[in-house]
């Protein structure tokens, strides 16, 4: 009991001190906190816009429509992640413009070639893929997967370029119409044309297109000048050689990460789970994914850029800042865990409608596992910053295996949809707990100290949350 009180009193003092630093950093031009605020503001406005539209969309589109869209989007995400062989993740690293231009050309050529080959494969074997994987609910949309994946890959390249150019303020401004216009289209299409899955699919394409088109005119200043840089074949080969670890290791790790993230919609049809239940899972992830999207577009890219600079100059300071960021994020997300576990079902019923109430229960189950991912997501670039991509690959293999076990074991035992959700959540918690310890071991931070803090702030609340849901 004394240890518990001591730990939490230390956490409270640390939180107050970090809040003071946050307010002072907001007004320091070009600081980590100010850049994070710019990137997060776009996500925050996007979240506000989505919260306005989600209750409307949930009363237009059915769980079945979201189930079909989720399975289609799974294939798009997997192919989109594979298209560039993860070269886009390295775009923030080149130190000179000529090196960046060479790597950019390598990335775009790779993306185009992969997507063209994939289009031929899907055109010939599309129906075979849907029958083999028992995903006939996708229908003829399967033939458009490579095209949508190409747009997604270009969007990822654009976002990496934004980080490299420090265009955080411009990205935050453009982010508002980029979120608003597709949502208006989504409502209009579902209300006046068709409330099937195509409205959701086309909205995703519109989102990618808007970011890609607006990017060169409103976000980065060096877009057109970069294309004027002449790049020789030798320079492209040099870029391939310099960043060869990305297609060798980062690519497979990233692909496994995406695949493990989408293992649920890929697995559920195999156990004859209805598309409506897949839709419930996808809508549960609406709220569960929000923290990841805030951190991914706000803190994570700024942390990556700052971390690259700091690692080269002061490794101890970088380790201290990473440890401080982890503690602050952990304390911030505890209230979110409590709300989703206790009030998930009535919250979904009230906001999204009665047909989505069960999605609130699913969200309460999943959040206890995802909270470990929330706090590790922004600091996961430690592997890239320290150039230890091979270790990251090992983690992705472990995550993939544990997630498959978590979702498949209850399915094979015939335990039903909710048991599969519990298994998936427990697999997430265990995987990301080991991930967190691994990150701080690389930074040579005392892992016992990390584990002690994590036990009282994450592990105990997560276990209590699962027990509450099982008993309720």
C-alpha positions as CSV (number, residue, x, y, z in Angstrom):
1,X,0.0,0.0,0.0
2,X,2.8,2.4,0.9
3,X,4.5,1.6,-2.5
4,X,1.3,2.3,-4.3
5,X,0.8,5.7,-2.5
6,X,4.4,6.6,-3.1
7,X,4.2,5.7,-6.8
8,X,1.1,7.7,-7.4
9,X,2.3,10.7,-5.4
10,X,5.5,10.8,-7.5
11,X,3.3,10.5,-10.6
12,X,1.1,13.4,-9.6
13,X,4.1,15.7,-8.9
14,X,5.6,14.7,-12.2
15,X,2.4,15.4,-14.0
16,X,2.1,18.9,-12.5
17,X,5.7,19.7,-13.5
18,X,5.1,18.4,-17.0
19,X,1.9,20.5,-17.4
20,X,3.9,23.6,-16.5
21,X,6.5,22.7,-19.2
22,X,3.7,22.1,-21.8
23,X,2.2,25.6,-21.3
24,X,5.6,27.3,-21.5
25,X,6.5,25.2,-24.6
26,X,3.4,26.2,-26.4
27,X,4.7,29.7,-26.8
28,X,8.2,28.8,-27.8
29,X,8.5,29.0,-31.6
30,X,9.6,25.7,-33.3
31,X,9.6,23.8,-30.0
32,X,8.6,20.1,-29.7
33,X,5.4,21.0,-27.9
34,X,4.4,23.8,-30.3
35,X,5.0,21.6,-33.3
36,X,3.1,18.8,-31.6
37,X,0.2,21.2,-30.9
38,X,0.0,22.2,-34.6
39,X,-0.1,18.6,-35.8
40,X,-2.5,17.5,-33.0
41,X,-4.8,20.5,-33.7
42,X,-5.5,19.1,-37.2
43,X,-6.3,15.8,-35.6
44,X,-8.4,17.5,-32.9
45,X,-10.5,19.4,-35.5
46,X,-10.8,16.2,-37.5
47,X,-12.1,14.4,-34.4
48,X,-14.5,17.2,-33.6
49,X,-15.8,17.0,-37.2
50,X,-16.1,13.2,-37.1
51,X,-17.9,13.3,-33.8
52,X,-20.4,15.7,-35.4
53,X,-20.9,13.3,-38.3
54,X,-20.6,9.9,-36.7
55,X,-24.1,10.0,-35.0
56,X,-25.5,11.0,-38.4
57,X,-23.7,8.3,-40.3
58,X,-24.6,5.6,-37.8
59,X,-28.2,6.3,-38.5
60,X,-27.7,6.2,-42.3
61,X,-25.3,3.2,-42.7
62,X,-26.0,-0.2,-41.1
63,X,-23.6,-2.5,-39.3
64,X,-23.7,-4.7,-42.4
65,X,-22.5,-1.9,-44.6
66,X,-19.6,-1.1,-42.2
67,X,-18.8,-4.8,-42.1
68,X,-18.3,-5.0,-45.9
69,X,-16.3,-1.7,-45.9
70,X,-14.1,-3.0,-43.1
71,X,-13.1,-6.1,-45.0
72,X,-12.5,-4.1,-48.2
73,X,-10.5,-1.6,-46.3
74,X,-8.4,-4.3,-44.8
75,X,-7.1,-5.4,-48.2
76,X,-6.5,-1.7,-49.2
77,X,-4.5,-1.1,-46.0
78,X,-2.4,-4.3,-46.4
79,X,-1.5,-3.6,-50.1
80,X,-1.0,0.2,-49.4
81,X,1.5,-0.7,-46.7
82,X,3.3,-3.1,-49.0
83,X,3.4,-0.9,-52.1
84,X,6.4,1.3,-51.3
85,X,8.3,-1.4,-49.5
86,X,8.4,1.0,-46.5
87,X,10.7,3.4,-48.3
88,X,8.3,6.2,-47.4
89,X,9.1,5.8,-43.7
90,X,12.7,6.7,-44.5
91,X,11.8,10.0,-46.3
92,X,12.3,12.0,-43.1
93,X,15.9,10.8,-42.6
94,X,18.0,12.2,-45.6
95,X,20.3,15.0,-44.6
96,X,20.6,16.7,-48.1
97,X,18.0,17.7,-50.7
98,X,19.6,15.6,-53.4
99,X,19.6,12.5,-51.2
100,X,15.9,13.1,-50.4
101,X,15.1,13.6,-54.1
102,X,16.8,10.3,-55.0
103,X,15.0,8.4,-52.3
104,X,11.6,10.0,-53.2
105,X,12.0,8.8,-56.8
106,X,12.9,5.3,-55.6
107,X,9.8,5.3,-53.4
108,X,7.4,6.5,-56.1
109,X,8.7,4.0,-58.7
110,X,8.5,1.1,-56.3
111,X,4.9,2.1,-55.4
112,X,3.8,2.3,-59.0
113,X,5.3,-1.0,-60.0
114,X,3.9,-2.9,-57.1
115,X,0.4,-1.5,-57.6
116,X,0.4,-2.2,-61.3
117,X,1.4,-5.8,-60.7
118,X,-1.3,-6.1,-58.0
119,X,-3.9,-4.7,-60.3
120,X,-3.2,-7.4,-62.8
121,X,-3.3,-10.1,-60.1
122,X,-6.6,-8.9,-58.6
123,X,-8.2,-8.5,-62.1
124,X,-7.4,-12.1,-62.9
125,X,-7.9,-13.8,-59.5
126,X,-10.3,-11.4,-57.7
127,X,-13.2,-13.8,-57.5
128,X,-10.8,-16.6,-56.5
129,X,-9.5,-14.5,-53.6
130,X,-13.0,-13.8,-52.3
131,X,-14.0,-17.4,-52.5
132,X,-10.8,-18.8,-50.9
133,X,-10.9,-16.4,-48.0
134,X,-14.7,-16.6,-47.6
135,X,-15.2,-12.9,-48.0
136,X,-17.9,-12.8,-50.7
137,X,-19.5,-9.9,-48.9
138,X,-16.9,-7.6,-50.6
139,X,-18.3,-8.5,-54.0
140,X,-16.9,-6.6,-57.1
141,X,-15.1,-4.1,-54.9
142,X,-12.2,-6.5,-54.7
143,X,-11.1,-5.5,-58.2
144,X,-10.6,-1.9,-57.1
145,X,-8.3,-2.8,-54.1
146,X,-5.0,-2.0,-56.0
147,X,-6.2,1.4,-57.2
148,X,-7.3,2.5,-53.7
149,X,-4.1,1.1,-52.2
150,X,-2.1,3.3,-54.7
151,X,-3.9,6.4,-53.4
152,X,-3.2,5.3,-49.8
153,X,0.5,4.8,-50.5
154,X,0.7,8.3,-52.1
155,X,-1.0,9.7,-49.1
156,X,1.6,8.1,-46.8
157,X,4.4,9.6,-48.9
158,X,2.8,13.0,-48.7
159,X,2.6,12.8,-44.9
160,X,6.2,11.8,-44.5
161,X,7.2,14.7,-46.8
162,X,5.2,17.0,-44.5
163,X,7.2,15.9,-41.5
164,X,10.5,16.3,-43.3
165,X,9.6,19.9,-44.3
166,X,8.4,20.8,-40.8
167,X,5.1,22.0,-42.4
168,X,3.2,21.3,-39.2
169,X,1.3,24.6,-39.2
170,X,0.2,24.4,-42.8
171,X,-0.9,20.7,-42.4
172,X,-3.0,21.6,-39.4
173,X,-4.9,24.3,-41.4
174,X,-5.4,22.1,-44.5
175,X,-6.5,19.2,-42.3
176,X,-9.9,20.8,-41.5
177,X,-11.4,21.0,-45.0
178,X,-9.7,17.6,-45.9
179,X,-11.8,16.0,-43.1
180,X,-15.0,18.1,-43.5
181,X,-15.6,17.7,-47.3
182,X,-15.4,13.9,-47.4
183,X,-17.8,13.6,-44.4
184,X,-20.3,15.9,-46.2
185,X,-20.0,13.7,-49.3
186,X,-20.4,10.6,-47.1
187,X,-23.7,11.8,-45.7
188,X,-25.0,13.0,-49.0
189,X,-24.2,9.8,-50.8
190,X,-25.7,7.6,-48.1
191,X,-28.9,9.8,-47.8
192,X,-29.7,10.5,-51.4
193,X,-27.9,7.8,-53.5
194,X,-27.3,4.5,-51.6
195,X,-26.6,3.6,-48.0
196,X,-24.6,0.6,-49.0
197,X,-20.8,0.1,-48.5
198,X,-19.9,2.1,-51.6
199,X,-20.6,5.4,-49.9
200,X,-18.0,4.5,-47.3
201,X,-15.5,3.2,-49.8
202,X,-15.7,6.3,-52.1
203,X,-15.3,8.6,-49.1
204,X,-12.0,7.0,-48.3
205,X,-10.8,7.6,-51.8
206,X,-11.9,11.2,-51.7
207,X,-10.0,11.8,-48.5
208,X,-6.7,10.4,-50.0
209,X,-7.2,12.5,-53.2
210,X,-7.8,15.7,-51.4
211,X,-4.6,15.4,-49.3
212,X,-2.5,14.4,-52.3
213,X,-3.9,17.3,-54.4
214,X,-3.7,20.0,-51.8
215,X,-0.2,19.0,-50.5
216,X,2.0,20.7,-53.2
217,X,0.0,23.9,-53.2
218,X,-0.7,24.6,-49.6
219,X,1.6,22.5,-47.3
220,X,5.2,22.3,-48.5
221,X,7.1,25.0,-50.3
222,X,9.8,22.8,-51.8
223,X,7.5,20.5,-53.7
224,X,8.1,21.8,-57.3
225,X,11.7,22.7,-56.6
226,X,12.4,19.1,-55.5
227,X,11.2,17.7,-58.8
228,X,13.6,20.0,-60.6
229,X,16.6,18.4,-58.9
230,X,18.3,16.1,-61.4
231,X,18.8,12.6,-60.0
232,X,21.1,10.1,-61.7
233,X,20.7,6.3,-61.7
234,X,23.8,6.1,-59.6
235,X,22.2,8.4,-57.0
236,X,19.0,6.3,-56.9
237,X,21.1,3.2,-56.4
238,X,23.0,4.9,-53.6
239,X,19.7,5.7,-51.9
240,X,18.6,2.1,-52.2
241,X,21.8,1.0,-50.7
242,X,21.7,3.6,-47.9
243,X,18.2,2.6,-46.8
244,X,18.3,-1.1,-47.8
245,X,17.2,-2.1,-44.3
246,X,13.7,-0.6,-45.0
247,X,12.6,-3.2,-47.6
248,X,14.6,-5.9,-45.8
249,X,13.4,-5.4,-42.3
250,X,11.1,-2.4,-41.8
251,X,8.8,-3.5,-44.6
252,X,8.1,-6.9,-43.2
253,X,7.7,-5.5,-39.7
254,X,5.3,-2.8,-40.9
255,X,3.4,-5.3,-43.0
256,X,3.1,-7.7,-40.1
257,X,1.9,-4.7,-37.9
258,X,-0.8,-3.8,-40.4
259,X,-1.8,-7.4,-40.9
260,X,-2.0,-8.0,-37.1
261,X,-4.1,-4.8,-36.8
262,X,-6.5,-6.1,-39.3
263,X,-6.4,-9.7,-38.2
264,X,-9.9,-9.4,-36.7
265,X,-11.8,-8.5,-39.9
266,X,-9.6,-11.1,-41.8
267,X,-10.4,-13.8,-39.3
268,X,-14.0,-13.3,-38.4
269,X,-15.5,-14.4,-41.8
270,X,-13.6,-17.7,-41.4
271,X,-15.7,-18.5,-38.3
272,X,-19.0,-17.5,-40.0
273,X,-19.3,-14.3,-38.0
274,X,-21.9,-12.2,-39.6
275,X,-21.0,-8.9,-41.4
276,X,-23.1,-7.0,-38.9
277,X,-20.8,-8.2,-36.0
278,X,-17.7,-7.2,-38.1
279,X,-19.5,-3.8,-38.4
280,X,-19.8,-3.7,-34.6
281,X,-16.1,-4.3,-34.3
282,X,-15.3,-1.5,-36.8
283,X,-17.5,1.0,-35.0
284,X,-16.1,0.0,-31.6
285,X,-12.7,1.0,-33.1
286,X,-14.1,4.4,-34.0
287,X,-13.5,5.6,-30.5
288,X,-10.7,3.2,-29.7
289,X,-8.6,4.5,-32.7
290,X,-9.0,8.2,-31.8
291,X,-6.0,8.4,-29.4
292,X,-3.8,6.5,-31.9
293,X,-4.7,9.0,-34.6
294,X,-4.1,12.0,-32.4
295,X,-0.7,10.6,-31.3
296,X,0.2,9.4,-34.8
297,X,-0.4,12.7,-36.6
298,X,0.5,14.9,-33.6
299,X,3.1,13.7,-31.2
300,X,4.7,10.8,-33.2
301,X,6.1,12.7,-36.2
302,X,7.4,15.6,-34.1
303,X,9.0,13.1,-31.7
304,X,10.6,11.3,-34.7
305,X,12.0,14.5,-36.1
306,X,13.3,15.8,-32.8
307,X,14.6,12.4,-31.8
308,X,16.7,12.1,-34.9
309,X,18.4,15.4,-34.0
310,X,18.7,14.7,-30.3
311,X,20.1,11.1,-30.6
312,X,23.0,12.5,-32.6
313,X,23.9,15.1,-30.0
314,X,22.8,13.9,-26.5
315,X,21.6,10.3,-26.1
316,X,21.0,10.7,-22.3
317,X,18.7,13.7,-22.8
318,X,16.8,11.8,-25.5
319,X,16.3,8.9,-23.1
320,X,15.1,11.3,-20.4
321,X,12.6,13.0,-22.7
322,X,11.3,9.7,-23.9
323,X,10.7,8.4,-20.3
324,X,9.0,11.7,-19.4
325,X,6.7,11.6,-22.5
326,X,5.8,8.0,-21.7
327,X,4.8,8.9,-18.1
328,X,2.6,11.8,-19.1
329,X,0.8,9.8,-21.8
330,X,0.1,7.0,-19.4
331,X,-1.5,9.3,-16.8
332,X,-3.5,11.0,-19.5
333,X,-5.1,7.8,-20.8
334,X,-6.3,6.3,-17.5
335,X,-9.6,8.4,-17.5
336,X,-10.2,7.3,-21.1
337,X,-9.9,3.7,-20.0
338,X,-12.4,4.2,-17.2
339,X,-15.0,5.9,-19.3
340,X,-14.9,3.3,-22.1
341,X,-15.1,0.3,-19.7
342,X,-17.9,1.6,-17.4
343,X,-19.9,3.7,-19.9
344,X,-19.2,2.2,-23.3
345,X,-22.6,0.6,-23.9
346,X,-24.8,3.5,-22.8
347,X,-22.4,5.9,-24.5
348,X,-22.7,4.2,-27.9
349,X,-26.5,3.8,-27.4
350,X,-26.9,7.5,-26.7
351,X,-24.6,8.9,-29.4
352,X,-24.8,6.4,-32.3
353,X,-28.2,4.8,-31.8
354,X,-29.6,1.6,-30.4
355,X,-28.3,-0.7,-33.1
356,X,-24.7,0.3,-32.1
357,X,-25.0,-0.2,-28.3
358,X,-23.3,-3.6,-28.5
359,X,-20.3,-1.9,-30.2
360,X,-19.9,0.0,-26.9
361,X,-19.4,-3.2,-25.0
362,X,-16.8,-4.3,-27.6
363,X,-15.0,-1.0,-27.2
364,X,-14.9,-1.5,-23.4
365,X,-13.3,-4.9,-23.9
366,X,-10.7,-3.7,-26.5
367,X,-9.6,-0.5,-24.7
368,X,-8.0,-2.4,-21.8
369,X,-5.6,-3.9,-24.3
370,X,-5.2,-0.9,-26.6
371,X,-4.2,1.4,-23.8
372,X,-0.7,-0.2,-23.8
373,X,-0.5,0.6,-27.5
374,X,-1.6,4.2,-26.9
375,X,1.4,5.0,-24.7
376,X,3.9,3.1,-26.8
377,X,2.9,4.4,-30.2
378,X,4.5,7.9,-30.1
379,X,7.8,6.5,-28.7
380,X,8.0,3.5,-31.1
381,X,10.2,5.4,-33.5
382,X,13.0,4.8,-31.0
383,X,13.8,1.7,-33.2
384,X,14.1,3.9,-36.3
385,X,16.0,6.7,-34.6
386,X,18.6,4.3,-33.1
387,X,18.7,2.4,-36.4
388,X,17.7,-0.9,-34.8
389,X,15.0,-1.8,-37.3
390,X,15.9,-5.5,-37.1
391,X,14.7,-5.6,-33.5
392,X,11.4,-3.9,-34.5
393,X,10.9,-6.7,-37.0
394,X,11.2,-9.2,-34.1
395,X,8.5,-7.4,-32.2
396,X,6.1,-7.3,-35.2
397,X,6.5,-11.1,-35.5
398,X,5.7,-11.5,-31.8
399,X,2.7,-9.2,-32.1
400,X,1.3,-11.0,-35.1
401,X,1.7,-14.4,-33.5
402,X,0.1,-13.4,-30.2
403,X,-2.8,-11.6,-32.0
404,X,-3.5,-14.6,-34.1
405,X,-3.5,-16.8,-31.1
406,X,-5.7,-14.4,-29.2
407,X,-8.4,-14.2,-31.9
408,X,-8.2,-17.8,-33.3
409,X,-8.1,-19.9,-30.1
410,X,-11.6,-18.7,-28.9
411,X,-12.8,-19.0,-32.5
412,X,-11.6,-22.6,-32.9
413,X,-13.1,-23.5,-29.6
414,X,-16.5,-22.1,-30.7
415,X,-16.6,-19.6,-27.9
416,X,-18.2,-16.8,-30.0
417,X,-17.7,-13.3,-31.1
418,X,-17.2,-11.6,-27.6
419,X,-14.7,-14.2,-26.5
420,X,-12.6,-13.5,-29.6
421,X,-12.7,-9.8,-28.7
422,X,-11.4,-10.6,-25.2
423,X,-8.6,-12.8,-26.6
424,X,-7.6,-10.1,-29.0
425,X,-7.5,-7.5,-26.2
426,X,-5.3,-9.7,-23.9
427,X,-2.9,-10.4,-26.8
428,X,-2.6,-6.6,-27.4
429,X,-1.9,-5.9,-23.8
430,X,0.8,-8.6,-23.4
431,X,2.5,-7.7,-26.7
432,X,2.8,-3.9,-26.1
433,X,3.8,-4.4,-22.5
434,X,6.9,-6.3,-23.7
435,X,7.3,-3.6,-26.4
436,X,7.5,-0.9,-23.9
437,X,10.1,-2.7,-21.8
438,X,12.1,-3.3,-24.9
439,X,12.1,0.4,-25.9
440,X,13.5,1.5,-22.6
441,X,16.0,-1.2,-22.5
442,X,17.4,0.2,-25.8
443,X,17.6,3.6,-24.2
444,X,19.2,2.1,-21.1
445,X,16.5,3.3,-18.8
446,X,16.0,1.2,-15.6
447,X,13.5,-1.4,-16.8
448,X,12.5,-2.3,-13.2
449,X,11.5,1.3,-12.7
450,X,9.5,1.2,-15.9
451,X,7.8,-2.0,-15.0
452,X,6.9,-0.8,-11.5
453,X,5.3,2.4,-12.9
454,X,3.5,0.5,-15.7
455,X,2.1,-2.1,-13.2
456,X,0.3,0.5,-11.1
457,X,-0.8,2.8,-13.9
458,X,-1.7,0.3,-16.7
459,X,-1.6,-3.4,-15.8
460,X,-3.8,-3.2,-12.7
461,X,-6.5,-0.8,-14.3
462,X,-6.6,-3.0,-17.4
463,X,-7.2,-6.2,-15.4
464,X,-9.8,-4.5,-13.2
465,X,-11.5,-3.4,-16.4
466,X,-11.8,-6.9,-17.8
467,X,-13.1,-8.3,-14.5
468,X,-15.7,-5.6,-14.4
469,X,-16.9,-6.4,-17.9
470,X,-17.0,-10.1,-17.3
471,X,-19.1,-9.7,-14.1
472,X,-21.5,-7.1,-15.5
